[in-house]
Amino acid sequence: MSLALVQYSDSESDDADAKLPSNNALKRKRSASAQASTSLPPLPAAFHDLYSTSARVSTSDDPSLHGGRKRAVPHIQGNWPSHVYLEWLPSQAESQKLNSLIKHVRKAIEGANSRMKKPLSIPEIHPSLLSELGTPIPLHVSLSRTLQIKTDDRDQFLETLNKSLHRAAVRPFDVRFTVLKWVPNYDRTRWFLILGIERPAQDELNRLLHACNDAAKESGHPPLYVGGKGDGPMENDGTIDIYIANKRKKSVQDEDTKEKAKSTIDRTQNYHVSIAWTLTQPDLEWITLAQDVDVSTFIESPQTPFEVVKAKIGNNVHNIELDPRKTSLGKRRGLLGLG
């Protein structure tokens, strides 16, 4: 059975046409809508905290669901994967600069490869700037490993971290990017294209890392950037050997001297922001090529300072402001927002 088209009289058609807006009216409406969308204020930072974790589509590790990436730390029931970090959500202009930098690396690799008598494998570079849905992804500077915190220990860890950061008395600060590098994760299952960070004027990054490591160790977790398993994207640039040497020396010193030596270790070469990744190890030529890029021609520093340390426990993100006068975690219904 076929469906017949509904027939309208000429007068009905004329009335319908009269009610339709003209092309000029439609253009004006679209223009006004576009202006309104561009003038909307940016979303508050807390909005991104609510959606900081992708929806879980599998209870087991399935790399095919994550572009071939493998889970670095296996999920264990009752453990909450946790991470302490500084967050940077690039503005639209900053994202464009970062994209230009990544594209420059791709083109430089392709250009150099085309001039070789024996071409090398070209890594597939995946930017870390957008989610699969095309929404901006905050970038971060790690201040801890991925910690496995048990359910009953979450409140205590946050209290310990808050007190340690309060003692550090670090004020909001700016950073400057210095170099582009390829570095692997500990298992060498992924390589990251990272922006290295210059040592801030008041040594804020080392002070924050020292405070976060103290909190981790006091809570029974391993510290970050001491050369142990799971440290994350890093190179053995000498800081690991310095740490081991200092640790041996400290065994014959008194407690006060040990603490002073520990806090003066400079780990600036470890601090970074990852902007892209690949599953295959880049050839030495591509590693050298990245280091030769003048980062300052693309981006020098984030537009906004770091003002908050974030502690993500499971899917909950807690903010600790970098101001000694403000000691709350921003959620006064209990440290985990549960009470």
LORO-276404 format. One record per residue (C-alpha): residue number from 1; residue in three letters; x, y, z. Coordinates in Angstrom, 2 decimals. Example, Ala and Ser with C-alpha at 12.3 -4.5 7.8 and 13.67 -1.06 7.14 Angstrom:
% LORO-276404
<atom n="1" res="ala" c1="12.30" c2="-4.50" c3="7.80"/>
<atom n="2" res="ser" c1="13.67" c2="-1.06" c3="7.14"/>
This chain:
% LORO-276404
<atom n="1" res="met" c1="0.00" c2="0.00" c3="0.00"/>
<atom n="2" res="ser" c1="1.42" c2="3.37" c3="-1.02"/>
<atom n="3" res="leu" c1="1.16" c2="6.58" c3="0.92"/>
<atom n="4" res="ala" c1="-0.45" c2="9.45" c3="-0.94"/>
<atom n="5" res="leu" c1="0.96" c2="12.94" c3="-0.72"/>
<atom n="6" res="val" c1="-1.35" c2="15.43" c3="0.94"/>
<atom n="7" res="gln" c1="-2.55" c2="18.00" c3="-1.59"/>
<atom n="8" res="tyr" c1="-2.80" c2="21.65" c3="-0.60"/>
<atom n="9" res="ser" c1="-4.71" c2="24.32" c3="-2.46"/>
<atom n="10" res="asp" c1="-2.89" c2="27.31" c3="-3.93"/>
<atom n="11" res="ser" c1="-4.24" c2="29.57" c3="-1.20"/>
<atom n="12" res="glu" c1="-2.97" c2="27.29" c3="1.55"/>
<atom n="13" res="ser" c1="0.46" c2="27.21" c3="-0.09"/>
<atom n="14" res="asp" c1="0.54" c2="30.99" c3="-0.34"/>
<atom n="15" res="asp" c1="-0.37" c2="31.31" c3="3.36"/>
<atom n="16" res="ala" c1="2.40" c2="28.89" c3="4.32"/>
<atom n="17" res="asp" c1="4.96" c2="30.77" c3="2.21"/>
<atom n="18" res="ala" c1="3.89" c2="34.04" c3="3.80"/>
<atom n="19" res="lys" c1="4.63" c2="32.63" c3="7.26"/>
<atom n="20" res="leu" c1="8.14" c2="31.48" c3="6.33"/>
<atom n="21" res="pro" c1="10.94" c2="33.95" c3="7.18"/>
<atom n="22" res="ser" c1="12.88" c2="35.46" c3="4.29"/>
<atom n="23" res="asn" c1="16.47" c2="34.45" c3="3.49"/>
<atom n="24" res="asn" c1="17.73" c2="37.74" c3="4.92"/>
<atom n="25" res="ala" c1="15.81" c2="37.16" c3="8.15"/>
<atom n="26" res="leu" c1="17.28" c2="33.67" c3="8.45"/>
<atom n="27" res="lys" c1="20.80" c2="35.03" c3="7.90"/>
<atom n="28" res="arg" c1="20.29" c2="37.68" c3="10.59"/>
<atom n="29" res="lys" c1="18.99" c2="35.07" c3="13.01"/>
<atom n="30" res="arg" c1="21.94" c2="32.75" c3="12.40"/>
<atom n="31" res="ser" c1="24.38" c2="35.63" c3="12.78"/>
<atom n="32" res="ala" c1="22.82" c2="36.67" c3="16.09"/>
<atom n="33" res="ser" c1="22.93" c2="33.06" c3="17.30"/>
<atom n="34" res="ala" c1="26.62" c2="32.73" c3="16.38"/>
<atom n="35" res="gln" c1="27.48" c2="35.98" c3="18.17"/>
<atom n="36" res="ala" c1="25.63" c2="34.82" c3="21.29"/>
<atom n="37" res="ser" c1="27.50" c2="31.50" c3="21.32"/>
<atom n="38" res="thr" c1="30.92" c2="33.16" c3="21.01"/>
<atom n="39" res="ser" c1="30.11" c2="35.65" c3="23.76"/>
<atom n="40" res="leu" c1="29.14" c2="32.98" c3="26.29"/>
<atom n="41" res="pro" c1="31.43" c2="32.91" c3="29.33"/>
<atom n="42" res="pro" c1="33.71" c2="29.86" c3="29.76"/>
<atom n="43" res="leu" c1="32.52" c2="26.98" c3="31.90"/>
<atom n="44" res="pro" c1="33.71" c2="27.10" c3="35.52"/>
<atom n="45" res="ala" c1="36.62" c2="24.82" c3="36.43"/>
<atom n="46" res="ala" c1="34.41" c2="22.80" c3="38.79"/>
<atom n="47" res="phe" c1="32.27" c2="21.74" c3="35.80"/>
<atom n="48" res="his" c1="35.18" c2="19.77" c3="34.35"/>
<atom n="49" res="asp" c1="35.71" c2="18.05" c3="37.72"/>
<atom n="50" res="leu" c1="32.24" c2="16.53" c3="37.41"/>
<atom n="51" res="tyr" c1="33.14" c2="14.91" c3="34.09"/>
<atom n="52" res="ser" c1="36.80" c2="14.14" c3="34.68"/>
<atom n="53" res="thr" c1="36.39" c2="10.39" c3="34.06"/>
<atom n="54" res="ser" c1="35.20" c2="8.70" c3="30.90"/>
<atom n="55" res="ala" c1="32.20" c2="6.43" c3="31.10"/>
<atom n="56" res="arg" c1="33.17" c2="2.86" c3="31.88"/>
<atom n="57" res="val" c1="32.22" c2="0.52" c3="29.03"/>
<atom n="58" res="ser" c1="33.96" c2="-2.63" c3="30.26"/>
<atom n="59" res="thr" c1="34.85" c2="-4.17" c3="33.62"/>
<atom n="60" res="ser" c1="38.08" c2="-5.63" c3="32.20"/>
<atom n="61" res="asp" c1="41.06" c2="-4.08" c3="30.44"/>
<atom n="62" res="asp" c1="40.20" c2="-3.95" c3="26.75"/>
<atom n="63" res="pro" c1="42.80" c2="-1.91" c3="24.80"/>
<atom n="64" res="ser" c1="40.53" c2="-1.89" c3="21.72"/>
<atom n="65" res="leu" c1="38.20" c2="0.46" c3="23.60"/>
<atom n="66" res="his" c1="40.99" c2="2.98" c3="24.26"/>
<atom n="67" res="gly" c1="42.90" c2="3.28" c3="20.99"/>
<atom n="68" res="gly" c1="45.20" c2="0.37" c3="21.87"/>
<atom n="69" res="arg" c1="46.18" c2="1.77" c3="25.27"/>
<atom n="70" res="lys" c1="46.65" c2="-0.71" c3="28.11"/>
<atom n="71" res="arg" c1="45.68" c2="-0.08" c3="31.72"/>
<atom n="72" res="ala" c1="48.89" c2="0.71" c3="33.64"/>
<atom n="73" res="val" c1="47.42" c2="-0.31" c3="37.01"/>
<atom n="74" res="pro" c1="44.92" c2="-3.20" c3="37.16"/>
<atom n="75" res="his" c1="41.54" c2="-2.49" c3="38.77"/>
<atom n="76" res="ile" c1="41.10" c2="-4.08" c3="42.20"/>
<atom n="77" res="gln" c1="37.75" c2="-4.08" c3="43.97"/>
<atom n="78" res="gly" c1="37.87" c2="-1.85" c3="47.05"/>
<atom n="79" res="asn" c1="40.81" c2="0.22" c3="45.76"/>
<atom n="80" res="trp" c1="40.30" c2="3.73" c3="44.44"/>
<atom n="81" res="pro" c1="42.83" c2="4.76" c3="41.76"/>
<atom n="82" res="ser" c1="43.93" c2="8.22" c3="42.90"/>
<atom n="83" res="his" c1="46.12" c2="10.98" c3="41.53"/>
<atom n="84" res="val" c1="47.38" c2="14.34" c3="42.80"/>
<atom n="85" res="tyr" c1="48.14" c2="16.94" c3="40.14"/>
<atom n="86" res="leu" c1="48.02" c2="20.50" c3="38.87"/>
<atom n="87" res="glu" c1="45.49" c2="21.08" c3="36.10"/>
<atom n="88" res="trp" c1="45.71" c2="23.24" c3="32.99"/>
<atom n="89" res="leu" c1="42.66" c2="23.62" c3="30.77"/>
<atom n="90" res="pro" c1="44.01" c2="25.35" c3="27.65"/>
<atom n="91" res="ser" c1="41.93" c2="28.17" c3="26.21"/>
<atom n="92" res="gln" c1="40.79" c2="27.94" c3="22.60"/>
<atom n="93" res="ala" c1="43.77" c2="30.03" c3="21.52"/>
<atom n="94" res="glu" c1="46.16" c2="27.86" c3="23.54"/>
<atom n="95" res="ser" c1="44.65" c2="24.68" c3="22.09"/>
<atom n="96" res="gln" c1="45.20" c2="26.03" c3="18.60"/>
<atom n="97" res="lys" c1="48.85" c2="26.72" c3="19.43"/>
<atom n="98" res="leu" c1="49.31" c2="23.22" c3="20.85"/>
<atom n="99" res="asn" c1="47.66" c2="21.69" c3="17.79"/>
<atom n="100" res="ser" c1="49.99" c2="23.73" c3="15.58"/>
<atom n="101" res="leu" c1="52.95" c2="22.40" c3="17.55"/>
<atom n="102" res="ile" c1="51.81" c2="18.79" c3="17.16"/>
<atom n="103" res="lys" c1="51.18" c2="19.30" c3="13.43"/>
<atom n="104" res="his" c1="54.64" c2="20.85" c3="13.10"/>
<atom n="105" res="val" c1="56.20" c2="17.72" c3="14.64"/>
<atom n="106" res="arg" c1="54.23" c2="15.48" c3="12.29"/>
<atom n="107" res="lys" c1="55.23" c2="17.47" c3="9.20"/>
<atom n="108" res="ala" c1="58.86" c2="17.68" c3="10.34"/>
<atom n="109" res="ile" c1="59.00" c2="13.89" c3="10.74"/>
<atom n="110" res="glu" c1="57.35" c2="13.32" c3="7.37"/>
<atom n="111" res="gly" c1="59.66" c2="15.83" c3="5.68"/>
<atom n="112" res="ala" c1="62.82" c2="14.36" c3="7.21"/>
<atom n="113" res="asn" c1="61.66" c2="10.84" c3="6.38"/>
<atom n="114" res="ser" c1="61.05" c2="11.72" c3="2.72"/>
<atom n="115" res="arg" c1="64.67" c2="12.82" c3="2.39"/>
<atom n="116" res="met" c1="66.11" c2="9.59" c3="3.79"/>
<atom n="117" res="lys" c1="67.54" c2="6.90" c3="1.53"/>
<atom n="118" res="lys" c1="66.05" c2="4.32" c3="3.86"/>
<atom n="119" res="pro" c1="62.81" c2="5.70" c3="5.36"/>
<atom n="120" res="leu" c1="61.98" c2="4.96" c3="9.00"/>
<atom n="121" res="ser" c1="58.70" c2="4.07" c3="10.63"/>
<atom n="122" res="ile" c1="56.56" c2="7.14" c3="11.31"/>
<atom n="123" res="pro" c1="54.74" c2="7.04" c3="14.69"/>
<atom n="124" res="glu" c1="51.00" c2="7.65" c3="14.76"/>
<atom n="125" res="ile" c1="50.68" c2="10.71" c3="16.99"/>
<atom n="126" res="his" c1="47.44" c2="11.09" c3="18.96"/>
<atom n="127" res="pro" c1="46.82" c2="14.57" c3="20.46"/>
<atom n="128" res="ser" c1="45.66" c2="14.59" c3="24.09"/>
<atom n="129" res="leu" c1="43.65" c2="17.81" c3="23.75"/>
<atom n="130" res="leu" c1="40.14" c2="16.55" c3="22.95"/>
<atom n="131" res="ser" c1="37.96" c2="13.66" c3="24.08"/>
<atom n="132" res="glu" c1="36.37" c2="11.22" c3="21.65"/>
<atom n="133" res="leu" c1="33.31" c2="13.51" c3="21.71"/>
<atom n="134" res="gly" c1="35.39" c2="16.53" c3="20.76"/>
<atom n="135" res="thr" c1="35.31" c2="18.28" c3="24.14"/>
<atom n="136" res="pro" c1="38.49" c2="19.88" c3="25.59"/>
<atom n="137" res="ile" c1="40.49" c2="17.67" c3="27.97"/>
<atom n="138" res="pro" c1="42.34" c2="19.32" c3="30.87"/>
<atom n="139" res="leu" c1="46.10" c2="18.70" c3="30.84"/>
<atom n="140" res="his" c1="48.06" c2="18.20" c3="34.03"/>
<atom n="141" res="val" c1="51.37" c2="18.21" c3="35.87"/>
<atom n="142" res="ser" c1="51.63" c2="15.09" c3="38.04"/>
<atom n="143" res="leu" c1="52.41" c2="15.43" c3="41.74"/>
<atom n="144" res="ser" c1="51.87" c2="11.75" c3="42.60"/>
<atom n="145" res="arg" c1="51.84" c2="8.34" c3="41.04"/>
<atom n="146" res="thr" c1="48.53" c2="6.56" c3="40.52"/>
<atom n="147" res="leu" c1="47.83" c2="5.62" c3="44.13"/>
<atom n="148" res="gln" c1="45.59" c2="2.73" c3="45.12"/>
<atom n="149" res="ile" c1="43.68" c2="4.08" c3="48.14"/>
<atom n="150" res="lys" c1="41.33" c2="1.77" c3="50.02"/>
<atom n="151" res="thr" c1="37.76" c2="2.87" c3="50.68"/>
<atom n="152" res="asp" c1="38.22" c2="3.40" c3="54.41"/>
<atom n="153" res="asp" c1="41.44" c2="5.40" c3="53.93"/>
<atom n="154" res="arg" c1="40.13" c2="8.11" c3="51.60"/>
<atom n="155" res="asp" c1="39.26" c2="10.70" c3="54.25"/>
<atom n="156" res="gln" c1="42.54" c2="10.19" c3="56.10"/>
<atom n="157" res="phe" c1="44.61" c2="10.56" c3="52.95"/>
<atom n="158" res="leu" c1="42.88" c2="13.83" c3="52.05"/>
<atom n="159" res="glu" c1="43.43" c2="15.18" c3="55.56"/>
<atom n="160" res="thr" c1="47.11" c2="14.23" c3="55.43"/>
<atom n="161" res="leu" c1="47.55" c2="15.76" c3="51.99"/>
<atom n="162" res="asn" c1="45.78" c2="18.96" c3="52.99"/>
<atom n="163" res="lys" c1="47.98" c2="19.41" c3="56.07"/>
<atom n="164" res="ser" c1="51.17" c2="18.70" c3="54.14"/>
<atom n="165" res="leu" c1="50.29" c2="21.21" c3="51.42"/>
<atom n="166" res="his" c1="49.29" c2="23.77" c3="54.03"/>
<atom n="167" res="arg" c1="52.73" c2="23.42" c3="55.66"/>
<atom n="168" res="ala" c1="54.40" c2="23.94" c3="52.26"/>
<atom n="169" res="ala" c1="52.69" c2="27.38" c3="52.05"/>
<atom n="170" res="val" c1="52.98" c2="27.57" c3="48.25"/>
<atom n="171" res="arg" c1="51.28" c2="30.57" c3="46.63"/>
<atom n="172" res="pro" c1="49.71" c2="30.57" c3="43.13"/>
<atom n="173" res="phe" c1="52.43" c2="30.61" c3="40.49"/>
<atom n="174" res="asp" c1="53.13" c2="30.66" c3="36.75"/>
<atom n="175" res="val" c1="55.26" c2="28.24" c3="34.73"/>
<atom n="176" res="arg" c1="57.15" c2="28.48" c3="31.47"/>
<atom n="177" res="phe" c1="57.65" c2="25.70" c3="28.92"/>
<atom n="178" res="thr" c1="61.22" c2="25.00" c3="27.87"/>
<atom n="179" res="val" c1="61.58" c2="21.93" c3="25.66"/>
<atom n="180" res="leu" c1="59.68" c2="19.31" c3="23.69"/>
<atom n="181" res="lys" c1="60.54" c2="15.66" c3="24.38"/>
<atom n="182" res="trp" c1="59.42" c2="12.09" c3="23.76"/>
<atom n="183" res="val" c1="59.40" c2="10.04" c3="26.98"/>
<atom n="184" res="pro" c1="57.98" c2="6.56" c3="27.76"/>
<atom n="185" res="asn" c1="55.83" c2="5.36" c3="30.61"/>
<atom n="186" res="tyr" c1="57.47" c2="2.88" c3="32.98"/>
<atom n="187" res="asp" c1="56.31" c2="-0.21" c3="31.06"/>
<atom n="188" res="arg" c1="57.21" c2="1.44" c3="27.73"/>
<atom n="189" res="thr" c1="53.74" c2="0.61" c3="26.41"/>
<atom n="190" res="arg" c1="53.20" c2="4.24" c3="25.43"/>
<atom n="191" res="trp" c1="55.38" c2="7.19" c3="24.52"/>
<atom n="192" res="phe" c1="54.32" c2="10.74" c3="25.32"/>
<atom n="193" res="leu" c1="55.12" c2="14.01" c3="23.59"/>
<atom n="194" res="ile" c1="55.66" c2="16.35" c3="26.51"/>
<atom n="195" res="leu" c1="56.40" c2="19.99" c3="27.24"/>
<atom n="196" res="gly" c1="59.15" c2="20.35" c3="29.83"/>
<atom n="197" res="ile" c1="58.78" c2="23.05" c3="32.48"/>
<atom n="198" res="glu" c1="61.30" c2="25.60" c3="33.71"/>
<atom n="199" res="arg" c1="62.02" c2="25.75" c3="37.44"/>
<atom n="200" res="pro" c1="59.68" c2="28.43" c3="38.87"/>
<atom n="201" res="ala" c1="61.14" c2="31.46" c3="40.64"/>
<atom n="202" res="gln" c1="60.18" c2="30.29" c3="44.15"/>
<atom n="203" res="asp" c1="60.77" c2="26.58" c3="43.42"/>
<atom n="204" res="glu" c1="57.04" c2="25.94" c3="43.79"/>
<atom n="205" res="leu" c1="56.98" c2="22.62" c3="41.90"/>
<atom n="206" res="asn" c1="59.69" c2="21.01" c3="44.02"/>
<atom n="207" res="arg" c1="58.01" c2="22.26" c3="47.18"/>
<atom n="208" res="leu" c1="54.65" c2="20.87" c3="46.10"/>
<atom n="209" res="leu" c1="56.12" c2="17.52" c3="45.08"/>
<atom n="210" res="his" c1="57.94" c2="17.26" c3="48.40"/>
<atom n="211" res="ala" c1="54.66" c2="17.94" c3="50.26"/>
<atom n="212" res="cys" c1="52.71" c2="15.41" c3="48.17"/>
<atom n="213" res="asn" c1="55.42" c2="12.76" c3="48.54"/>
<atom n="214" res="asp" c1="55.40" c2="13.28" c3="52.31"/>
<atom n="215" res="ala" c1="51.63" c2="12.78" c3="52.36"/>
<atom n="216" res="ala" c1="51.89" c2="9.67" c3="50.19"/>
<atom n="217" res="lys" c1="54.58" c2="8.09" c3="52.35"/>
<atom n="218" res="glu" c1="52.77" c2="8.95" c3="55.58"/>
<atom n="219" res="ser" c1="49.69" c2="7.21" c3="54.16"/>
<atom n="220" res="gly" c1="51.69" c2="4.13" c3="53.13"/>
<atom n="221" res="his" c1="52.06" c2="4.87" c3="49.41"/>
<atom n="222" res="pro" c1="55.21" c2="5.19" c3="47.27"/>
<atom n="223" res="pro" c1="56.42" c2="8.70" c3="46.34"/>
<atom n="224" res="leu" c1="56.76" c2="10.06" c3="42.82"/>
<atom n="225" res="tyr" c1="60.02" c2="10.45" c3="40.84"/>
<atom n="226" res="val" c1="62.30" c2="8.40" c3="43.05"/>
<atom n="227" res="gly" c1="62.99" c2="5.75" c3="40.40"/>
<atom n="228" res="gly" c1="60.53" c2="3.09" c3="41.50"/>
<atom n="229" res="lys" c1="57.95" c2="1.15" c3="39.48"/>
<atom n="230" res="gly" c1="55.02" c2="3.17" c3="38.23"/>
<atom n="231" res="asp" c1="56.62" c2="6.61" c3="38.25"/>
<atom n="232" res="gly" c1="55.01" c2="7.42" c3="34.91"/>
<atom n="233" res="pro" c1="56.45" c2="9.20" c3="31.89"/>
<atom n="234" res="met" c1="60.04" c2="10.04" c3="32.77"/>
<atom n="235" res="glu" c1="63.65" c2="9.55" c3="31.77"/>
<atom n="236" res="asn" c1="66.61" c2="8.57" c3="33.90"/>
<atom n="237" res="asp" c1="68.16" c2="12.00" c3="33.51"/>
<atom n="238" res="gly" c1="70.43" c2="11.60" c3="36.50"/>
<atom n="239" res="thr" c1="67.96" c2="12.59" c3="39.20"/>
<atom n="240" res="ile" c1="67.34" c2="8.94" c3="40.10"/>
<atom n="241" res="asp" c1="71.04" c2="8.31" c3="40.66"/>
<atom n="242" res="ile" c1="71.30" c2="11.52" c3="42.71"/>
<atom n="243" res="tyr" c1="68.38" c2="10.36" c3="44.83"/>
<atom n="244" res="ile" c1="69.97" c2="6.95" c3="45.48"/>
<atom n="245" res="ala" c1="73.31" c2="8.54" c3="46.37"/>
<atom n="246" res="asn" c1="71.66" c2="11.00" c3="48.72"/>
<atom n="247" res="lys" c1="69.65" c2="8.21" c3="50.31"/>
<atom n="248" res="arg" c1="72.83" c2="6.30" c3="51.17"/>
<atom n="249" res="lys" c1="74.45" c2="9.41" c3="52.61"/>
<atom n="250" res="lys" c1="71.40" c2="10.18" c3="54.71"/>
<atom n="251" res="ser" c1="71.64" c2="6.82" c3="56.46"/>
<atom n="252" res="val" c1="74.55" c2="8.19" c3="58.51"/>
<atom n="253" res="gln" c1="73.06" c2="11.61" c3="59.17"/>
<atom n="254" res="asp" c1="70.72" c2="12.72" c3="61.89"/>
<atom n="255" res="glu" c1="66.98" c2="13.10" c3="61.13"/>
<atom n="256" res="asp" c1="67.01" c2="16.89" c3="60.69"/>
<atom n="257" res="thr" c1="69.88" c2="16.78" c3="58.21"/>
<atom n="258" res="lys" c1="68.19" c2="13.96" c3="56.29"/>
<atom n="259" res="glu" c1="65.00" c2="15.95" c3="55.90"/>
<atom n="260" res="lys" c1="66.94" c2="18.98" c3="54.67"/>
<atom n="261" res="ala" c1="68.85" c2="16.94" c3="52.07"/>
<atom n="262" res="lys" c1="65.67" c2="15.29" c3="50.87"/>
<atom n="263" res="ser" c1="63.86" c2="18.57" c3="50.35"/>
<atom n="264" res="thr" c1="66.68" c2="20.11" c3="48.29"/>
<atom n="265" res="ile" c1="66.62" c2="17.50" c3="45.49"/>
<atom n="266" res="asp" c1="65.73" c2="19.29" c3="42.27"/>
<atom n="267" res="arg" c1="63.39" c2="17.26" c3="40.05"/>
<atom n="268" res="thr" c1="62.64" c2="20.03" c3="37.55"/>
<atom n="269" res="gln" c1="63.57" c2="17.80" c3="34.61"/>
<atom n="270" res="asn" c1="60.70" c2="15.46" c3="35.54"/>
<atom n="271" res="tyr" c1="57.90" c2="18.03" c3="35.52"/>
<atom n="272" res="his" c1="55.96" c2="18.13" c3="32.29"/>
<atom n="273" res="val" c1="52.65" c2="18.41" c3="30.49"/>
<atom n="274" res="ser" c1="51.78" c2="15.61" c3="28.05"/>
<atom n="275" res="ile" c1="50.18" c2="16.91" c3="24.84"/>
<atom n="276" res="ala" c1="50.17" c2="13.78" c3="22.65"/>
<atom n="277" res="trp" c1="50.98" c2="10.06" c3="22.71"/>
<atom n="278" res="thr" c1="51.84" c2="7.09" c3="20.51"/>
<atom n="279" res="leu" c1="51.91" c2="3.33" c3="21.05"/>
<atom n="280" res="thr" c1="55.22" c2="2.75" c3="19.27"/>
<atom n="281" res="gln" c1="58.66" c2="3.92" c3="20.34"/>
<atom n="282" res="pro" c1="59.79" c2="6.77" c3="18.08"/>
<atom n="283" res="asp" c1="63.14" c2="6.25" c3="16.36"/>
<atom n="284" res="leu" c1="66.10" c2="8.14" c3="17.77"/>
<atom n="285" res="glu" c1="65.93" c2="10.57" c3="14.84"/>
<atom n="286" res="trp" c1="62.37" c2="11.57" c3="15.79"/>
<atom n="287" res="ile" c1="63.31" c2="11.92" c3="19.48"/>
<atom n="288" res="thr" c1="66.17" c2="14.24" c3="18.51"/>
<atom n="289" res="leu" c1="63.95" c2="16.14" c3="16.07"/>
<atom n="290" res="ala" c1="61.42" c2="16.95" c3="18.82"/>
<atom n="291" res="gln" c1="64.11" c2="18.29" c3="21.14"/>
<atom n="292" res="asp" c1="65.33" c2="20.62" c3="18.39"/>
<atom n="293" res="val" c1="61.92" c2="22.34" c3="18.11"/>
<atom n="294" res="asp" c1="61.83" c2="25.89" c3="19.47"/>
<atom n="295" res="val" c1="58.82" c2="25.64" c3="21.78"/>
<atom n="296" res="ser" c1="58.70" c2="29.41" c3="22.36"/>
<atom n="297" res="thr" c1="57.62" c2="29.99" c3="18.75"/>
<atom n="298" res="phe" c1="54.40" c2="28.11" c3="19.49"/>
<atom n="299" res="ile" c1="53.61" c2="28.56" c3="23.19"/>
<atom n="300" res="glu" c1="55.64" c2="29.86" c3="26.15"/>
<atom n="301" res="ser" c1="53.41" c2="29.42" c3="29.19"/>
<atom n="302" res="pro" c1="49.76" c2="28.93" c3="30.24"/>
<atom n="303" res="gln" c1="47.71" c2="32.11" c3="30.35"/>
<atom n="304" res="thr" c1="46.51" c2="31.42" c3="33.87"/>
<atom n="305" res="pro" c1="48.60" c2="30.55" c3="36.95"/>
<atom n="306" res="phe" c1="48.34" c2="27.32" c3="38.92"/>
<atom n="307" res="glu" c1="46.13" c2="28.13" c3="41.90"/>
<atom n="308" res="val" c1="44.79" c2="24.75" c3="43.00"/>
<atom n="309" res="val" c1="46.15" c2="21.26" c3="43.70"/>
<atom n="310" res="lys" c1="43.67" c2="18.60" c3="42.66"/>
<atom n="311" res="ala" c1="43.29" c2="15.22" c3="44.30"/>
<atom n="312" res="lys" c1="41.26" c2="12.78" c3="42.24"/>
<atom n="313" res="ile" c1="40.07" c2="9.73" c3="44.19"/>
<atom n="314" res="gly" c1="38.04" c2="7.40" c3="42.03"/>
<atom n="315" res="asn" c1="35.67" c2="9.70" c3="40.14"/>
<atom n="316" res="asn" c1="35.68" c2="12.44" c3="42.79"/>
<atom n="317" res="val" c1="37.94" c2="15.47" c3="42.37"/>
<atom n="318" res="his" c1="38.86" c2="17.58" c3="45.41"/>
<atom n="319" res="asn" c1="40.43" c2="21.03" c3="45.19"/>
<atom n="320" res="ile" c1="43.05" c2="22.29" c3="47.63"/>
<atom n="321" res="glu" c1="43.72" c2="25.99" c3="47.08"/>
<atom n="322" res="leu" c1="47.30" c2="27.21" c3="46.94"/>
<atom n="323" res="asp" c1="46.82" c2="29.76" c3="49.70"/>
<atom n="324" res="pro" c1="47.98" c2="29.09" c3="53.28"/>
<atom n="325" res="arg" c1="45.02" c2="31.11" c3="54.56"/>
<atom n="326" res="lys" c1="42.54" c2="28.69" c3="52.94"/>
<atom n="327" res="thr" c1="42.75" c2="25.17" c3="54.30"/>
<atom n="328" res="ser" c1="39.41" c2="23.68" c3="53.27"/>
<atom n="329" res="leu" c1="39.04" c2="21.10" c3="50.53"/>
<atom n="330" res="gly" c1="36.08" c2="22.93" c3="49.07"/>
<atom n="331" res="lys" c1="33.59" c2="20.23" c3="50.10"/>
<atom n="332" res="arg" c1="32.39" c2="20.77" c3="53.61"/>
<atom n="333" res="arg" c1="29.88" c2="17.93" c3="53.66"/>
<atom n="334" res="gly" c1="32.68" c2="15.64" c3="54.73"/>
<atom n="335" res="leu" c1="36.00" c2="15.38" c3="52.96"/>
<atom n="336" res="leu" c1="34.57" c2="13.14" c3="50.29"/>
<atom n="337" res="gly" c1="31.33" c2="15.08" c3="49.98"/>
<atom n="338" res="leu" c1="29.49" c2="12.08" c3="51.40"/>
<atom n="339" res="gly" c1="28.60" c2="13.15" c3="54.91"/>
